[in-house]
Amino acid sequence: MDKIWSDLYNTAMSVIKPREVSRIVEAGSVAAAVESVSGNIYAGVCIDTACTLGICAERNAIFNMITNGENGIRRVIAVEQSGKTIPPCGACREFMTQLMPDSYRSIEIMLNYEKEKIVTLGEITPEWWINGDRQQNA
């Protein structure tokens, strides 16, 4: 496995700090790290709220990347506090496809760190609703 995956995993694990932010907001039980196309690593944690205003760790990490002036993703990893990797949810997949509509298929995602199972966003999001996939497959 490429060293970058260890760097991403360790970055994500370093920000996992489950905590209560307020009596109705919790944060940090899941963390993510993204590698930008320029090779920089950005981290984020999940923020869970009593309603739908929370955010997943992956999107939080991507927002951090965008805040720092970048907009291209190369790799993504998300981990639970136990250290187990988890796949991005549908909302995170959709955000990544919209961020990179012409090249989202090449984003690498770590599905299982221990077994070194890596897939692309294109493999787990094969037919995106907004591009020509609908027309090509009709």
N, C-alpha and C positions, 0 to 999 in steps of 0.2 A: 504494500500500500504506500502511496506517495506520502511524504512527510507532511505535506500541507493538510492532510486529513487529521493527523495528530495535532497539528497546530490549531485547527478549527475546533476539534473536540476539546482540547485543553482550554481554549478561549471560552467556549460555551460553559464548560464546567466551572470556570473561575468566577462566573457571574451568577451562578445559581445560589441564591440566598433566600429561600422561602420566608416570607414575612407578611405580617398584616400591616398594610399601609394606613387603613382606617377600619372602622368596625364593619364596613361593607366593601372594602377593596383589599385584595391580596395580590402579591407579586412574587416573581422569582422561582416558582416551582418548576418551570420549564425555561430553558435558555437555548439560544441559537447563535450560530456564528455564520456569517457569509463572507466569502472571498469575492472581492470585486474583480472585474476584468483586468484592473491594473495591479492586482496582487495584494491589495490591502485587506485586512480582516476587520470586520465590524461585528459587535455583539449586541444582543438584546434579550430581554426577559419577557415572559408573559405577564400581563396585567389582567387580573380577573376581577370583574365588578358584579354588582347585584343585578345589572341589566346588560344589554348588549354593547356597552361602551368600552369593554375591555379590548385587548389586542393580543394576538399570538406573538410568541418570541421571534418567529421568523420575520414577520412584518416589522416588528420593532427593530430588529437588526438591519433590515433593508432601509427603514426610515432613517436610521443612524447613518447608513452609507449615503443616502440621498442628502441628508443634512450636511455631510462632509464633501459634497460636490460631485459625487459619482452616481452613475445610474445603470451600470452594467454588472450583472452577477455571473460569476463563474461556478461557484460551489456553495452548497447550503448543508448545514447539519443542525439538527435540533435534538436536545437531550432532556430527559426527565432527571429529577434530583437523584435517582438511583444510578444514573449514568447510562441508562438504556436509551438508544436512539429511537426517534419516532418520525414518521413521515409528515410532511406538511399537510395541513387540512385543505379542503377545497377552496376556502377564501384565500389562503396563502398562495396556492397554485394559481388561482385566477389573477391575483395581484402581480405575480411574477410574469405571467403571460402578457398582461397589459403593459407592464413596464418594458418588456422586451418582445414585442409582438412578432418581430422578424427573426428572432434568434432564441426564443425561450426554450426550444426543443433541446438545445445544447447544455442547458444548466444541469450540472451534476448534483445529485442528492444522495447523501449517505442514508441508506435505509437501515443497515445493521453494521455498526462499527466493529463489533466482535468478529463477525463473519466476513467483514470487508465487502458488504453488498452495496454496490453503488449503481444507481439508475440515473437516467436523464429525465428531466421534466417532460420531455416529449414522449417518453415511454409510459409515464403514469398520467399524462394529460394528452392523449393522442389526437383528439378531435376538438379543437378549440372553436367555440361558437362564433367568434368575431372575424376569423380569417377565412380564407377560401376553402378550408377543409370541408365545410358543409356542401359547397358546390362541387368539389372534386369527388366526393363520395356519394353524391345524389344519384 
